[in-house]
Amino acid sequence: MDKIKVQLLREHPRNKEFFDDIEGERWKDFVESIKTSGIIVPLVVTRDYTVVSGNQRLRAAKELGLEEVPCEVKTYEGKNGISKEDWILKDLIETNLRQRGIGNLNPVKTAKCIIELERIYGVKKGGYRGDLQNLGGQSPETGLSSPKNLQKKIIENTGLSKSRYHEIKKLNDLIPELQVLVESGRLSSSAGAQLAYLEPGQQKELYDTLGNAVANLKKSEAEAARKQMEETQKKLEEMQDKMAQLEKQKREAEKTKNQIERRLAEIKPEVVEKVPDDYIQIKKALEAVTARTEELTIRLKKIEEEKSELEKQNRQYFEELKRTKKERDKYIKELSAYDRARTEEKYNFQLTQKLSDFAGEISRGVAELEMLLEKKSYLDDKNTQILIERIINNLDDAKNRLSRWRLSQKEVIEIGFAVNDS
């Protein structure tokens, strides 16, 4: 372990892409911990002083004005088909995921971490990384055919559970508008993962339909909305395919009808002594194909009506969901206001009781002191004078501290406190 000057160390250029800075009370506690106990776990840095692990410790050291911090200098080089830069990035992502804890991370950025690790591990390519996999002596051939094993290794190295891994990864498929809601914490990552299974167009439709109400969807509600949209989409696609087939059949029937009509026009039975047999057959064929065309038209119209009704039901579903969310939000808002009022009422009671007790204690205490002082034969001893001065100073200090809470004297009703002399 080495001590390295803070001014020499620099943040990894991609660190902000994957991790947010610690903020708020957690940051204050973090800085206070380092101020009290120092940096216990050394920073991990490259030979050119790029921080791989410990960017927040470095930030705290700068805020506290520390000149040096303990560091472990690590040498990185390209090997096993992975570049030096990717080895550094792998350590940076995995170490931060483990150290910070998944609950303290930006879920959308964590999703980007997973995609980046899968690229490094070769998951999408099905590639083999012998030095990364370490799966009980498996052959390269097994590794090539087992991208799930590579994912398993990432899960182990990051501390994610299997379900959380796939849930977080799915957030990469959200449209930007929904990703912003997840990042801000308004939409839970579990609900966002459900919506991510929808096509981008469907996500946009849901977002445009529900507006801000989409941010408050629970996981179960998001899953229900997803299934509703998927089922509706499937039915609409089936109807669309059926309509396309019927329209094709109708076009073919109309083409046949036109051909028959042209053939009939060429035969003129009125100028011959006998109506040709083929004329009668053609007339019957025309009647049949006309009936078929009319039947196809009716079926097309019926499917169009069913399609319109399905789309109407889908709109009604989301309008109802939107209305329910508004009512729930209103109820939560009213409940919060009620809780605040109850809390304020509780504090008001405690404050009033404390003020009343304190005022009574001062009156009683002063009365008791006056009675004892009157009985004292002499008051010129040093201890008595010191204690009297201390009480006066304490009362003056209390007066000054409490005066800033006073209203106008006209608004205050004087209350007398009875002193029990018995």
C-alpha positions as CSV (number, residue, x, y, z in Angstrom):
1,M,0.0,0.0,0.0
2,D,1.3,3.5,-0.9
3,K,0.4,7.0,0.1
4,I,-0.3,9.1,-3.0
5,K,-0.9,12.8,-3.2
6,V,-4.6,13.6,-3.8
7,Q,-3.7,16.1,-6.6
8,L,-2.1,13.3,-8.7
9,L,-5.2,11.1,-8.7
10,R,-8.0,11.4,-11.3
11,E,-11.4,10.0,-11.8
12,H,-11.9,7.3,-14.5
13,P,-13.4,9.1,-17.6
14,R,-16.3,6.8,-17.7
15,N,-17.1,6.6,-14.0
16,K,-20.0,9.1,-14.2
17,E,-21.5,7.1,-17.1
18,F,-22.1,4.2,-14.7
19,F,-22.3,5.7,-11.2
20,D,-23.8,8.7,-9.5
21,D,-22.1,10.6,-6.7
22,I,-23.3,9.9,-3.2
23,E,-25.5,12.8,-2.1
24,G,-27.5,14.2,0.9
25,E,-27.4,12.7,4.3
26,R,-25.6,9.6,3.1
27,W,-22.8,11.8,1.8
28,K,-22.5,13.8,5.1
29,D,-22.3,10.6,7.0
30,F,-19.7,9.2,4.6
31,V,-17.5,12.3,4.9
32,E,-17.9,12.3,8.7
33,S,-16.8,8.7,8.8
34,I,-13.7,9.4,6.9
35,K,-13.0,12.5,9.0
36,T,-13.3,10.4,12.2
37,S,-11.8,7.1,11.2
38,G,-9.8,8.0,8.1
39,I,-9.7,6.0,4.8
40,I,-9.6,2.4,6.0
41,V,-9.9,0.6,2.6
42,P,-7.2,1.9,0.2
43,L,-8.2,3.2,-3.2
44,V,-7.3,1.0,-6.2
45,V,-5.5,3.0,-8.9
46,T,-3.7,2.3,-12.1
47,R,0.0,3.1,-12.6
48,D,-1.0,6.4,-14.2
49,Y,-3.1,7.3,-11.1
50,T,-6.6,6.7,-12.6
51,V,-8.9,5.6,-9.8
52,V,-10.5,2.2,-10.4
53,S,-12.1,1.9,-7.0
54,G,-12.6,4.7,-4.5
55,N,-13.8,7.7,-6.4
56,Q,-16.1,8.7,-3.6
57,R,-13.3,8.3,-1.0
58,L,-11.2,10.6,-3.2
59,R,-14.0,13.1,-3.4
60,A,-14.4,13.1,0.4
61,A,-10.6,13.5,0.8
62,K,-10.6,16.6,-1.4
63,E,-13.6,18.0,0.6
64,L,-11.7,17.4,3.9
65,G,-8.5,18.9,2.5
66,L,-6.4,15.7,2.9
67,E,-3.1,15.8,1.0
68,E,-2.5,12.1,0.7
69,V,-4.6,9.0,0.6
70,P,-3.7,5.2,0.9
71,C,-3.7,3.5,-2.5
72,E,-3.1,0.1,-3.9
73,V,-1.4,0.5,-7.3
74,K,-2.5,-2.2,-9.7
75,T,-0.9,-3.1,-13.0
76,Y,-3.2,-3.7,-15.9
77,E,-2.5,-5.2,-19.3
78,G,-4.4,-6.8,-22.2
79,K,-4.8,-10.6,-22.1
80,N,-7.2,-13.4,-23.0
81,G,-8.6,-11.3,-25.8
82,I,-9.5,-8.5,-23.5
83,S,-7.9,-5.1,-23.8
84,K,-6.2,-3.3,-20.9
85,E,-8.9,-0.6,-20.9
86,D,-11.6,-3.3,-20.6
87,W,-9.9,-5.0,-17.7
88,I,-9.8,-1.6,-15.9
89,L,-13.5,-1.0,-16.7
90,K,-14.4,-4.5,-15.5
91,D,-12.8,-3.9,-12.1
92,L,-14.3,-0.4,-11.8
93,I,-17.9,-1.6,-12.5
94,E,-17.8,-4.9,-10.4
95,T,-16.0,-3.3,-7.4
96,N,-18.5,-0.3,-7.3
97,L,-21.5,-2.6,-7.6
98,R,-20.3,-4.7,-4.7
99,Q,-19.2,-1.9,-2.5
100,R,-22.1,0.5,-2.9
101,G,-24.8,-2.1,-2.6
102,I,-27.5,-2.4,-5.3
103,G,-30.1,-0.5,-3.3
104,N,-27.9,2.6,-3.3
105,L,-27.4,2.7,-7.1
106,N,-29.1,4.4,-10.0
107,P,-31.0,1.4,-11.6
108,V,-30.8,2.7,-15.1
109,K,-27.0,3.2,-14.9
110,T,-26.7,-0.2,-13.3
111,A,-28.5,-1.6,-16.4
112,K,-25.8,0.0,-18.5
113,C,-23.2,-1.6,-16.2
114,I,-24.6,-5.0,-17.0
115,I,-24.6,-4.4,-20.7
116,E,-21.0,-3.3,-20.5
117,L,-19.9,-6.3,-18.5
118,E,-21.7,-8.6,-20.9
119,R,-19.8,-7.0,-23.8
120,I,-16.5,-7.5,-21.9
121,Y,-17.3,-11.1,-20.9
122,G,-18.4,-11.9,-24.5
123,V,-22.0,-12.9,-23.6
124,K,-23.6,-11.6,-26.7
125,K,-20.9,-13.1,-29.0
126,G,-21.0,-16.3,-27.0
127,G,-17.3,-15.9,-26.7
128,Y,-15.0,-17.8,-24.3
129,R,-13.0,-15.9,-21.7
130,G,-11.0,-18.5,-19.9
131,D,-9.5,-16.2,-17.3
132,L,-13.0,-14.7,-16.5
133,Q,-15.1,-17.8,-16.5
134,N,-13.4,-20.2,-14.1
135,L,-16.4,-22.6,-14.3
136,G,-14.9,-25.8,-12.9
137,G,-12.4,-26.6,-15.8
138,Q,-14.9,-26.3,-18.6
139,S,-13.5,-26.5,-22.1
140,P,-13.6,-23.6,-24.5
141,E,-16.2,-25.5,-26.5
142,T,-18.5,-25.6,-23.5
143,G,-17.9,-21.9,-22.9
144,L,-18.8,-21.0,-26.4
145,S,-22.1,-22.8,-26.2
146,S,-23.0,-21.5,-22.7
147,P,-23.5,-17.7,-22.6
148,K,-25.7,-18.3,-19.6
149,N,-22.6,-19.5,-17.7
150,L,-20.9,-16.2,-18.5
151,Q,-24.0,-14.4,-17.1
152,K,-23.8,-16.5,-14.0
153,K,-20.2,-15.4,-13.5
154,I,-21.2,-11.7,-13.8
155,I,-24.0,-12.3,-11.2
156,E,-21.4,-13.8,-8.8
157,N,-18.9,-11.0,-9.3
158,T,-21.4,-8.2,-8.9
159,G,-23.4,-9.6,-5.9
160,L,-26.7,-9.3,-7.9
161,S,-29.3,-12.0,-7.5
162,K,-30.3,-13.8,-10.8
163,S,-33.8,-12.3,-10.8
164,R,-32.5,-8.8,-10.0
165,Y,-29.8,-9.1,-12.7
166,H,-32.4,-9.8,-15.4
167,E,-34.8,-7.2,-14.1
168,I,-32.2,-4.5,-14.0
169,K,-30.9,-5.5,-17.5
170,K,-34.4,-5.1,-18.9
171,L,-34.4,-1.4,-18.1
172,N,-32.1,-0.9,-21.1
173,D,-35.2,-1.5,-23.3
174,L,-37.2,1.3,-21.8
175,I,-37.9,4.4,-23.9
176,P,-36.0,7.5,-22.6
177,E,-39.1,9.1,-21.0
178,L,-39.6,6.0,-18.8
179,Q,-35.9,5.7,-18.0
180,V,-36.0,9.2,-16.6
181,L,-38.9,8.3,-14.3
182,V,-37.0,5.2,-13.1
183,E,-33.8,7.3,-12.5
184,S,-35.6,9.9,-10.5
185,G,-37.2,7.1,-8.4
186,R,-40.8,8.0,-9.4
187,L,-41.2,4.7,-11.2
188,S,-39.9,1.6,-9.5
189,S,-37.3,-0.5,-11.3
190,S,-39.6,-3.6,-11.0
191,A,-42.5,-1.8,-12.6
192,G,-40.2,-0.3,-15.2
193,A,-38.9,-3.8,-16.1
194,Q,-42.4,-5.0,-16.8
195,L,-43.1,-2.1,-19.1
196,A,-39.7,-2.7,-20.9
197,Y,-41.2,-5.9,-22.4
198,L,-43.5,-3.7,-24.5
199,E,-42.4,-2.5,-27.9
200,P,-41.1,1.1,-27.9
201,G,-44.3,2.3,-29.7
202,Q,-46.5,0.7,-27.1
203,Q,-44.4,2.2,-24.3
204,K,-44.8,5.6,-25.9
205,E,-48.6,5.0,-26.2
206,L,-48.8,4.1,-22.5
207,Y,-46.8,7.1,-21.5
208,D,-48.8,9.5,-23.6
209,T,-52.1,7.9,-22.4
210,L,-51.4,7.9,-18.7
211,G,-49.2,11.0,-18.4
212,N,-47.7,11.5,-15.0
213,A,-49.9,8.7,-13.6
214,V,-47.6,6.1,-15.2
215,A,-44.9,7.0,-12.6
216,N,-47.0,5.6,-9.8
217,L,-47.7,2.2,-11.3
218,K,-46.9,-0.7,-9.0
219,K,-45.2,-3.8,-10.4
220,S,-48.6,-5.7,-10.5
221,E,-50.3,-2.8,-12.3
222,A,-47.5,-2.4,-14.8
223,E,-47.6,-6.2,-15.4
224,A,-51.4,-6.0,-15.9
225,A,-51.0,-3.1,-18.3
226,R,-48.3,-4.9,-20.2
227,K,-50.4,-8.0,-20.6
228,Q,-53.4,-5.9,-21.7
229,M,-51.4,-4.2,-24.4
230,E,-49.7,-7.4,-25.5
231,E,-53.0,-9.3,-25.8
232,T,-54.7,-6.4,-27.6
233,Q,-51.7,-6.1,-30.0
234,K,-51.9,-9.8,-30.7
235,K,-55.6,-9.7,-31.4
236,L,-55.2,-6.6,-33.6
237,E,-52.4,-8.3,-35.6
238,E,-54.6,-11.4,-36.0
239,M,-57.4,-9.2,-37.2
240,Q,-55.1,-7.4,-39.6
241,D,-53.9,-10.6,-41.1
242,K,-57.4,-11.9,-41.5
243,M,-58.5,-8.6,-43.1
244,A,-55.5,-8.8,-45.5
245,Q,-56.5,-12.4,-46.5
246,L,-60.2,-11.4,-47.0
247,E,-59.2,-8.3,-49.0
248,K,-57.0,-10.5,-51.2
249,Q,-59.9,-12.9,-51.7
250,K,-62.2,-10.0,-52.5
251,R,-59.8,-8.6,-55.1
252,E,-59.6,-12.0,-56.7
253,A,-63.4,-12.4,-56.7
254,E,-63.9,-8.9,-58.2
255,K,-61.3,-9.7,-60.8
256,T,-63.2,-13.0,-61.7
257,K,-66.4,-11.1,-61.7
258,N,-65.1,-8.5,-64.2
259,Q,-63.8,-11.3,-66.4
260,I,-67.2,-13.0,-66.4
261,E,-69.0,-9.8,-67.1
262,R,-66.7,-9.2,-70.1
263,R,-67.5,-12.7,-71.4
264,L,-71.2,-12.1,-71.0
265,A,-70.9,-8.9,-72.9
266,E,-69.4,-10.8,-75.9
267,I,-72.4,-13.1,-76.1
268,K,-75.6,-11.7,-77.5
269,P,-78.4,-14.3,-77.1
270,E,-81.0,-11.9,-78.5
271,V,-79.7,-12.3,-82.0
272,V,-79.5,-16.1,-82.0
273,E,-82.4,-18.6,-82.0
274,K,-81.2,-20.4,-78.9
275,V,-79.5,-19.2,-75.7
276,P,-76.1,-20.9,-75.5
277,D,-75.5,-23.3,-72.7
278,D,-72.3,-21.5,-71.7
279,Y,-74.2,-18.3,-71.4
280,I,-76.4,-19.8,-68.7
281,Q,-73.4,-21.3,-66.9
282,I,-71.6,-17.9,-67.0
283,K,-74.6,-16.2,-65.6
284,K,-74.7,-18.6,-62.7
285,A,-71.0,-18.2,-62.2
286,L,-71.5,-14.4,-62.1
287,E,-74.2,-14.8,-59.5
288,A,-72.0,-17.0,-57.4
289,V,-69.0,-14.7,-57.5
290,T,-71.2,-11.6,-56.8
291,A,-72.6,-13.4,-53.8
292,R,-69.0,-14.3,-52.7
293,T,-67.9,-10.7,-53.1
294,E,-70.8,-9.4,-51.0
295,E,-70.1,-12.1,-48.4
296,L,-66.4,-11.0,-48.2
297,T,-67.5,-7.3,-47.9
298,I,-69.8,-8.2,-45.0
299,R,-67.0,-10.2,-43.3
300,L,-64.5,-7.4,-43.7
301,K,-67.0,-4.9,-42.3
302,K,-67.6,-7.1,-39.3
303,I,-63.9,-7.5,-38.6
304,E,-63.5,-3.7,-39.0
305,E,-66.2,-3.2,-36.4
306,E,-64.6,-5.8,-34.0
307,K,-61.3,-4.1,-34.5
308,S,-62.8,-0.7,-33.6
309,E,-64.5,-2.2,-30.6
310,L,-61.3,-3.8,-29.4
311,E,-59.4,-0.5,-29.8
312,K,-62.2,1.3,-27.9
313,Q,-62.0,-1.2,-25.0
314,N,-58.3,-0.8,-24.9
315,R,-58.7,3.0,-24.6
316,Q,-61.3,2.6,-22.0
317,Y,-59.0,0.3,-20.0
318,F,-56.3,2.9,-19.9
319,E,-58.7,5.7,-19.1
320,E,-60.0,3.7,-16.2
321,L,-56.4,3.0,-15.1
322,K,-55.6,6.7,-15.4
323,R,-58.8,7.6,-13.4
324,T,-58.0,5.0,-10.7
325,K,-54.5,6.3,-10.4
326,K,-55.7,9.9,-10.0
327,E,-58.2,8.8,-7.3
328,R,-55.5,6.9,-5.5
329,D,-53.1,9.8,-5.7
330,K,-55.8,12.1,-4.3
331,Y,-56.4,9.6,-1.5
332,I,-52.7,9.4,-0.7
333,K,-52.4,13.1,-0.7
334,E,-55.3,13.5,1.6
335,L,-54.0,10.8,3.9
336,S,-50.6,12.5,4.0
337,A,-52.2,15.8,4.8
338,Y,-54.1,14.1,7.6
339,D,-50.9,12.5,8.9
340,R,-49.1,15.8,8.9
341,A,-52.0,17.4,10.8
342,R,-52.0,14.6,13.4
343,T,-48.2,14.9,13.8
344,E,-48.4,18.7,14.1
345,E,-51.2,18.3,16.7
346,K,-49.1,15.8,18.6
347,Y,-46.1,18.2,18.6
348,N,-48.2,21.1,19.5
349,F,-49.6,19.3,22.6
350,Q,-46.0,18.2,23.6
351,L,-44.7,21.7,23.1
352,T,-47.6,23.4,25.0
353,Q,-47.2,20.9,27.9
354,K,-43.4,21.4,28.0
355,L,-43.7,25.2,28.0
356,S,-46.4,25.1,30.7
357,D,-44.3,22.8,32.9
358,F,-41.1,24.8,32.3
359,A,-42.8,28.1,33.1
360,G,-44.3,26.6,36.3
361,E,-40.9,25.1,37.3
362,I,-39.2,28.6,36.9
363,S,-41.9,30.3,39.0
364,R,-41.8,27.6,41.7
365,G,-38.0,27.5,41.7
366,V,-37.6,31.3,42.1
367,A,-40.2,31.4,44.8
368,E,-38.4,28.6,46.7
369,L,-35.1,30.3,46.3
370,E,-36.5,33.7,47.6
371,M,-37.9,31.9,50.6
372,L,-34.5,30.3,51.5
373,L,-32.6,33.5,50.8
374,E,-34.8,35.5,53.1
375,K,-34.0,33.0,55.9
376,K,-30.3,33.2,55.3
377,S,-28.5,35.4,57.9
378,Y,-25.9,36.8,55.5
379,L,-25.6,36.9,51.7
380,D,-22.0,37.9,51.3
381,D,-20.5,34.4,51.0
382,K,-18.8,33.8,47.6
383,N,-20.6,30.5,46.7
384,T,-24.0,32.0,47.1
385,Q,-23.2,35.0,44.9
386,I,-21.6,32.8,42.2
387,L,-24.6,30.6,42.1
388,I,-27.0,33.5,41.9
389,E,-25.0,35.0,39.0
390,R,-25.0,31.7,37.2
391,I,-28.8,31.4,37.6
392,I,-29.3,35.0,36.3
393,N,-27.0,34.3,33.4
394,N,-28.8,31.1,32.5
395,L,-32.1,32.8,32.7
396,D,-30.8,35.7,30.5
397,D,-29.5,33.2,28.0
398,A,-32.8,31.3,28.0
399,K,-34.6,34.6,27.5
400,N,-32.4,35.5,24.5
401,R,-32.8,32.1,22.9
402,L,-36.6,31.9,23.3
403,S,-37.2,35.6,22.4
404,R,-36.9,34.9,18.6
405,W,-40.1,32.8,18.9
406,R,-42.1,35.6,20.5
407,L,-45.1,37.2,18.8
408,S,-46.2,40.8,19.4
409,Q,-46.9,41.5,23.0
410,K,-50.5,42.4,22.0
411,E,-51.1,38.9,20.7
412,V,-50.0,37.3,24.0
413,I,-52.4,36.6,26.9
414,E,-50.7,36.7,30.2
415,I,-51.1,33.6,32.3
416,G,-50.3,33.4,36.0
417,F,-48.8,30.3,37.6
418,A,-49.8,29.5,41.1
419,V,-47.0,28.7,43.5
420,N,-47.6,26.2,46.2
421,D,-45.9,27.5,49.4
422,S,-46.9,24.6,51.5
